[in-house]
């Protein structure tokens, strides 16, 4: 049995995720894409799920999973009662929903060892001093723009590359993310 806070712990640990309060409901987002939304009383959640597979998920456990409201059926979305999920299943559902919103290069990150995850986090947060000790001094970096050899050159390249950020109406205070809507 899990609750909304357990879902938040899973989601907010994933790169590029932030929490937003929109239409009196908390949602987990990557850029402008919502991948988890809680009911107002936080006893249920909706999450990204492939449209062609959602009927089989619901049929596998109709007491746990259900369709979203009719107005949301056009989205790749399914809903679940939180008290019927366990922690392992919650982690899988939230991580798979997150994968639907991020570039494919990040898909394997939740399954990587901690140093790899820490390096991606530092890069995503542009915390270059935290990233430096995680990189091999003789790093060989290769991307669509060319090849670089050495940790310093790779860090200089990363510093000059844009990193997608949450919208300007997001504020982070005391580890909590707030979004201001009109």
Secondary structure, DSSP 8 states (H G I E B T S, - for coil): ---HHHHHHHHHTSTTEEEEEETTEEEEEETTEEEEEE-TTSSEEEEE--GGGHHHHHHH-TTTEE---GGGTTSSEEEEEGGG--HHHHHHHHHHHHHTTS-GGGTTGGGS-HHHHHHHHHHHTT-HHHHHTTS-TT-EEEETTEEEESHHHHHHHHHTS------TTEEEETTEEEE---
